[in-house]
Each structure stands twice: as structure tokens, then as C-alpha cells.
Amino acid sequence: MRSPDFHGYMAGNPVRWYSVSIWDFDIPVKADSHGAARYEVWLNFNDAYDISFGEFCKQSKVRAS
């Protein structure tokens, strides 16, 4: 098993910080891709708000931090 280097890269698969914005929330998340970041936030967001993943994708914006 390889350990991540100084910048968080592991075996060519970068783990980066993303910022997912929806409504008045701006949630930082560490993920492999934009899609993984959006899904990770939706899993937590869905516990508090009744919103489908499709609707969450339409209303949210993801950017690399």
C-alpha cells in the first residue's frame, strides 16, 4: 500500500479540495473529482433537506479550491 506524498497525491489519483455551493451554503470537501465532491456533499445535505440528487446537481456549483 502506498502512502500519499506531500501534496496528497497517491498513485496518480489526486485528492483535492473542492467547494460545493448551493443556496447560501459553501461547503468545502476533499474528494477525487468534481462529481465525487458533489455526491459527498449531497449525502450529508440530504439528511437535513429533502432534495433529490438530480435537483441538487441542477442547483449546486462545484469549484476547485
Residue, then its C-alpha position, 0 to 999 in steps of 0.5 A: m500500500r502506498s502512502p500519499d506524498f506531500h501534496g496528497y497525491m497517491a498513485g496518480n489519483p489526486v485528492r483535492w479540495y473542492s467547494v460545493s455551493i448551493w443556496d447560501f451554503d459553501i461547503p468545502v470537501k476533499a474528494d477525487s473529482h468534481g462529481a465525487a465532491r458533489y455526491e459527498v456533499w449531497l449525502n450529508f445535505n440530504d439528511a437535513y433537506d429533502i432534495s433529490f440528487g438530480e435537483f441538487c446537481k441542477q442547483s449546486k456549483v462545484r469549484a476547485s479550491 
